[in-house]
């Protein structure tokens, strides 16, 4: 009985971690798409994607992203915020 409970708990943890990883990959895809659009100078489409990527305000989340990817990478909060500001600045200049 104890083994069955441990197996169920193990599968549950695997499921939760898999789900969390999938959600994170979706978030990275949005940011990556936003950066691609910025390279194409399509700031109007990039801005909402970057805003969606930055929706999470939970500090431990961003610390974990930095821990895994490094502090200076396009997925860090500071880099994404700088990209969002560039989108806004460029859209203002275009209008």
Phi and psi restraints in degrees (value plus and minus 20) as a CYANA .aco file:
   2 UNK   PHI     -82.3   -42.3
   2 UNK   PSI     -57.9   -17.9
   3 UNK   PHI     -84.6   -44.6
   3 UNK   PSI     -60.8   -20.8
   4 UNK   PHI     -83.7   -43.7
   4 UNK   PSI     -60.7   -20.7
   5 UNK   PHI     -83.7   -43.7
   5 UNK   PSI     -63.2   -23.2
   6 UNK   PHI     -84.3   -44.3
   6 UNK   PSI     -58.7   -18.7
   7 UNK   PHI     -84.7   -44.7
   7 UNK   PSI     -64.7   -24.7
   8 UNK   PHI     -82.6   -42.6
   8 UNK   PSI     -63.6   -23.6
   9 UNK   PHI     -82.3   -42.3
   9 UNK   PSI     -62.3   -22.3
  10 UNK   PHI     -81.1   -41.1
  10 UNK   PSI     -65.2   -25.2
  11 UNK   PHI     -85.1   -45.1
  11 UNK   PSI     -58.1   -18.1
  12 UNK   PHI     -81.8   -41.8
  12 UNK   PSI     -64.2   -24.2
  13 UNK   PHI     -84.2   -44.2
  13 UNK   PSI     -62.6   -22.6
  14 UNK   PHI     -80.6   -40.6
  14 UNK   PSI     -61.7   -21.7
  15 UNK   PHI     -83.2   -43.2
  15 UNK   PSI     -66.5   -26.5
  16 UNK   PHI     -82.6   -42.6
  16 UNK   PSI     -64.9   -24.9
  17 UNK   PHI     -85.4   -45.4
  17 UNK   PSI     -58.7   -18.7
  18 UNK   PHI     -84.7   -44.7
  18 UNK   PSI     -63.7   -23.7
  19 UNK   PHI     -82.1   -42.1
  19 UNK   PSI     -65.7   -25.7
  20 UNK   PHI     -82.3   -42.3
  20 UNK   PSI     -60.9   -20.9
  21 UNK   PHI     -84.7   -44.7
  21 UNK   PSI     -62.1   -22.1
  22 UNK   PHI     -81.7   -41.7
  22 UNK   PSI     -63.1   -23.1
  23 UNK   PHI     -83.0   -43.0
  23 UNK   PSI     -60.6   -20.6
  24 UNK   PHI     -85.5   -45.5
  24 UNK   PSI     -61.2   -21.2
  25 UNK   PHI     -83.1   -43.1
  25 UNK   PSI     -56.6   -16.6
  26 UNK   PHI     -83.1   -43.1
  26 UNK   PSI     -60.9   -20.9
  27 UNK   PHI     -84.3   -44.3
  27 UNK   PSI     -64.6   -24.6
  28 UNK   PHI     -83.2   -43.2
  28 UNK   PSI     -56.2   -16.2
  29 UNK   PHI     -83.2   -43.2
  29 UNK   PSI     -59.7   -19.7
  30 UNK   PHI     -82.0   -42.0
  30 UNK   PSI     -66.9   -26.9
  31 UNK   PHI     -83.9   -43.9
  31 UNK   PSI     -62.9   -22.9
  32 UNK   PHI     -81.6   -41.6
  32 UNK   PSI     -62.1   -22.1
  33 UNK   PHI     -83.3   -43.3
  33 UNK   PSI     -60.4   -20.4
  34 UNK   PHI     -81.4   -41.4
  34 UNK   PSI     -64.0   -24.0
  35 UNK   PHI     -83.4   -43.4
  35 UNK   PSI     -59.0   -19.0
  36 UNK   PHI     -82.8   -42.8
  36 UNK   PSI     -64.1   -24.1
  37 UNK   PHI     -83.6   -43.6
  37 UNK   PSI     -56.6   -16.6
  38 UNK   PHI     -84.8   -44.8
  38 UNK   PSI     -60.0   -20.0
  39 UNK   PHI     -81.0   -41.0
  39 UNK   PSI     -51.7   -11.7
  40 UNK   PHI    -106.6   -66.6
  40 UNK   PSI     -13.4    26.6
  41 UNK   PHI      40.4    80.4
  41 UNK   PSI      12.1    52.1
  42 UNK   PHI    -123.3   -83.3
  42 UNK   PSI      51.7    91.7
  43 UNK   PHI     -91.9   -51.9
  43 UNK   PSI     -48.9    -8.9
  44 UNK   PHI     -84.7   -44.7
  44 UNK   PSI     -55.9   -15.9
  45 UNK   PHI    -104.3   -64.3
  45 UNK   PSI     -48.3    -8.3
  46 UNK   PHI     -92.6   -52.6
  46 UNK   PSI     -56.7   -16.7
  47 UNK   PHI     -76.5   -36.5
  47 UNK   PSI     -72.1   -32.1
  48 UNK   PHI     -84.5   -44.5
  48 UNK   PSI     -52.3   -12.3
  49 UNK   PHI     -85.5   -45.5
  49 UNK   PSI     -62.5   -22.5
  50 UNK   PHI     -88.5   -48.5
  50 UNK   PSI     -56.7   -16.7
  51 UNK   PHI     -83.4   -43.4
  51 UNK   PSI     -60.1   -20.1
  52 UNK   PHI     -84.6   -44.6
  52 UNK   PSI     -59.7   -19.7
  53 UNK   PHI     -82.7   -42.7
  53 UNK   PSI     -56.1   -16.1
  54 UNK   PHI    -108.1   -68.1
  54 UNK   PSI     -14.3    25.7
  55 UNK   PHI     -77.7   -37.7
  55 UNK   PSI     -53.1   -13.1
  56 UNK   PHI     -92.4   -52.4
  56 UNK   PSI     105.2   145.2
  57 UNK   PHI    -130.4   -90.4
  57 UNK   PSI     -13.6    26.4
  58 UNK   PHI     -97.2   -57.2
  58 UNK   PSI      92.2   132.2
  59 UNK   PHI     -75.5   -35.5
  59 UNK   PSI     -62.9   -22.9
  60 UNK   PHI     -79.2   -39.2
  60 UNK   PSI     -51.0   -11.0
  61 UNK   PHI     -80.5   -40.5
  61 UNK   PSI     -69.2   -29.2
  62 UNK   PHI     -88.4   -48.4
  62 UNK   PSI     -53.4   -13.4
  63 UNK   PHI     -84.2   -44.2
  63 UNK   PSI     -59.9   -19.9
  64 UNK   PHI     -85.8   -45.8
  64 UNK   PSI     -60.4   -20.4
  65 UNK   PHI     -81.1   -41.1
  65 UNK   PSI     -64.2   -24.2
  66 UNK   PHI     -85.7   -45.7
  66 UNK   PSI     -58.5   -18.5
  67 UNK   PHI     -82.0   -42.0
  67 UNK   PSI     -63.5   -23.5
  68 UNK   PHI     -97.0   -57.0
  68 UNK   PSI     -63.4   -23.4
  69 UNK   PHI    -122.7   -82.7
  69 UNK   PSI     -30.0    10.0
  70 UNK   PHI      74.9   114.9
  70 UNK   PSI     137.3   177.3
  71 UNK   PHI     -92.7   -52.7
  71 UNK   PSI     -50.7   -10.7
  72 UNK   PHI    -130.6   -90.6
  72 UNK   PSI      72.4   112.4
  73 UNK   PHI    -176.1  -136.1
  73 UNK   PSI     142.4   182.4
  74 UNK   PHI     -87.3   -47.3
  74 UNK   PSI     -33.6     6.4
  75 UNK   PHI    -115.1   -75.1
  75 UNK   PSI     -23.7    16.3
  76 UNK   PHI     -90.2   -50.2
  76 UNK   PSI     136.1   176.1
  77 UNK   PHI     -81.6   -41.6
  77 UNK   PSI     -63.7   -23.7
  78 UNK   PHI     -82.9   -42.9
  78 UNK   PSI     -61.6   -21.6
  79 UNK   PHI     -87.4   -47.4
  79 UNK   PSI     -61.7   -21.7
  80 UNK   PHI     -86.5   -46.5
  80 UNK   PSI     -59.2   -19.2
  81 UNK   PHI     -85.0   -45.0
  81 UNK   PSI     -59.8   -19.8
  82 UNK   PHI     -83.4   -43.4
  82 UNK   PSI     -60.1   -20.1
  83 UNK   PHI     -84.9   -44.9
  83 UNK   PSI     -60.8   -20.8
  84 UNK   PHI     -83.2   -43.2
  84 UNK   PSI     -62.3   -22.3
  85 UNK   PHI     -83.9   -43.9
  85 UNK   PSI     -57.1   -17.1
  86 UNK   PHI     -84.1   -44.1
  86 UNK   PSI     -62.0   -22.0
  87 UNK   PHI     -77.5   -37.5
  87 UNK   PSI     -68.4   -28.4
  88 UNK   PHI     -83.6   -43.6
  88 UNK   PSI     -62.8   -22.8
  89 UNK   PHI     -83.4   -43.4
  89 UNK   PSI     -65.0   -25.0
  90 UNK   PHI     -87.1   -47.1
  90 UNK   PSI     -57.1   -17.1
  91 UNK   PHI     -87.1   -47.1
  91 UNK   PSI     -56.8   -16.8
  92 UNK   PHI     -85.9   -45.9
  92 UNK   PSI     -60.8   -20.8
  93 UNK   PHI     -86.8   -46.8
  93 UNK   PSI     -52.9   -12.9
  94 UNK   PHI     -92.9   -52.9
  94 UNK   PSI     -45.4    -5.4
